[in-house]
């Protein structure tokens, strides 16, 4: 994994930073214990980029509110129909939406894809997002989220999976597991969750934490039937025991 970047320094502490500070004081070692426990189930993943950054961005837009299978099917159809990203950007919205309809919500996703491609081309002169690596993590996230339809999860996926930048993509699994353990307040917003994870874990372990939480949320920590009896982090989980240390 690329060398972890330092966290951004702010003179003013945010609500998320205040929460993390108190959590570490009240429950020392809870994040480390959770990750160690999850590692006994899933091992420690090795970071490597999944695909080129612009493909990752487009795929992530296509995956919004649908399954990975549908998103992959839509992405395959898009690449088969258009010879390059310039052709995708130039395509009429209705035509692009028809091509990616298998991914669902095509009328919303088509203009988002075109906007993302246009913003990237205008910034870099091509369809290359590498310029984001010269920015501080939060500045890169802010640049991406300024594009209509791109939220902090999509931006964080691109930065973490393509460049190894320590931003946590908080999806439904990460959110559920984090709240059950007590790493996040029960009513924390997604924005709060994304900000809190900047300080919850060491930058070098962000990818490990993300993959482990995703796998745990899809397996043991199911939304309806969590397998708490066999969970290695049961002793520190506040879903199991409200006063867990």
N, C-alpha and C positions, 0 to 999 in steps of 0.2 A: 504494500500500500504506500502511496506517496507520503513524504514526511508530513505529519499533521501540522496544520497551521495553528497559530496562537488564537485564542478566543479574542473577539473584539473587546476593547476596553472602553467602558463608559463611566463618566464621572457621576452619573446618577443611577442608582440601583432601581431596576424595574420590579414590578410585582412578582414576576416569575423568578428573578434572581433572589428576591427576598424569601420566597417560598423555599427555594433550593438551599439557601443558607440555613434556614431554620430546620429543614429536613435533615441536613447533614449533622446538625447539632443535636437534634432529638433522637435520630436513628442512625448513628454512625455506622458506616460500612454497609448499609442496606443495598445500595446499588451494586457494589462489588460482590456481595453475597448472592444477589439475584443473578448476576451474570455468571458467577462461578457455578451456581446450581444449574442454570440453563446449559452451560457448557458440558455438564455431565450427560445431558440428553442429546445435544445437537453438535457437540464439538465446537471448535473455533474456526470460523470460515476465513478463507483467504481472499482478500479483495482483488478483483480484476475487473476492468471495464467490460460491460456486457455488449455494447454496440457503440457506434460513433455518436457523439453528443446530440446532433440534430435529429438523428433517428430515435434516440432515447426520448427526446422532448416530444416528438410527434407521437410516438407510441404511448407515452404517458398521457397525453391529451386524449388519445383514442380510448385509453383504459378507464377514463373517468366514468363512474356509474355503470360499469359493465364488467364482465368477466375477462380474465387474461386471454382466454380462448377467442372471444369475440374481437378483442382489440388486435390480437395477432392476425386474425382473419382479415380485418379491415386494413391493417398495415400492409399485408401481402397484396391485397387488391390494389391499394394505392400505388405501391411500387411497380406493380405489373402494368398499370394504366399509364403512368407518367414516366418519361425517360429520366428526369432529374428534378431537383427541388425547385428550380426556376419554373418548370412547367406546372408544378403543384401550386406555386404562388400565383401564377398567371391564370390558373383555371377559374372559371366562373364558380361561384359558391354552390349553385344548384348542381352543377356537374360533379364537383368534388364530393358533395353530400351524397349523391347517388352512388359514387364509387365506394364510399366508406360506410354505407348504410348498415352493413352487418355488425358494426361496432355500436349501434344505437345512438340516439340523440345526434344524428348526423348533421341536422340543420344548425345545431349549436357548435359542434366540433369543427365543422369545415371552416367557418370564419376565424375560429381560434387558431387553427393550423396556419391559415394564410397570414394572420397577424403575427404569429411567432416567426414565420419565415421572413416576412417583410422587416420586422424589427431586427432580426439577426443580420440580414443583408445590409440594412442601412447602417448598422453599427460597425460591422467588420468588413464590408465590401464583398462578402461571400456568405455561404451558409455554414459558417464555422463558428462554434461557440467557445473556442479556446481562449478568446480574450477574457472570459470570465475568470480564468485562473489568476489573472493579474490583480483581481479585486479582492478585497477582504470578503470573507464568507457572507456576512449580512448584506454587503453592498451588492454582491452577485445575486443573492436571493431577491433583493429589492428590484434589481434590474429585470429579472425574470417575471416577478409578480406584477410589474407595471404593464405587462402584456395582458390584454383582456382575456379572461378565462383561465389564467394560470395562477394558482394559489401557492401557499408555502409548501404543501406536500409535493406538488409537481416540480417546483423549483428545487426542492431539497433532493428529490430523486435524481435529477440531472446532475447536481453538484456532487452528491455522494457516490453514485454509481459510475459516473463518467470520469470524475476527477479526484475522487477520494477526499473531497472537502467535507469536514465534519459537521454536516447538517443532518438532523434526524427527520426523515419523512414520517409524519405521524398519520397512519391510516387507522382504520377501525380496530385492527388487531393490536397495534402498538398502543393506541389510546386505552383500550379495554384492559390489557395486561398491566399497563403502567398505573392505571387508577385502582385496579384490584390490589396490587402490591402496596399501594399507597405512595407511589413516587410522584403522583400528581393529585391535586385536590379533586374530589368527586365531580365537581361541577366546572372543572377547568375547560375553557374554550380551546379550540384547536390552535388558535394563535398563541395562547398561553402555553400550551403543550410544546409547540415548536420552539418557543423561546426558552422554556425551562430545560429542555433537553440539551441546550447549548452548554449548560453548567452541571447537568446531572452526571455526566460521564466524561472521562478523559477523551480528548479528541482522537487519540489513536485507537480507541475502542468503540467509536461511534458505529462503524460498519458492523462490527461484531454484535453490538447491542441491537441494532435494527434487525438484522437477520434472525437473531435468537428470539426477539419479541414477536416477529412475524410468524415464525415456525411454532412458537408456543401458543399464540392466539389461534392458529389454524388447527392445533392438535389438542394438547392437554387443557388449555384455558379457553375452551369453546364458550361461545356466548350463552348458550342455553344449558349445556351439560358439562361443566368443567370437571376434570378428573383430579380433584384436589388431593385425594388419598395418595396418589403416586407422584405428586408434584414435588420436586426437590427443593423448591423455595417455600414450601408450606409453612415452615417455622417463622418466616418473616413476612408472610402475606396477610394483609389486613382484610382480605375477603374471607379468609378462613377464620381469623381471630382479630377482632377489632382493635385489640391492644397489643398486637404483635410488635416486638421490638424493632 
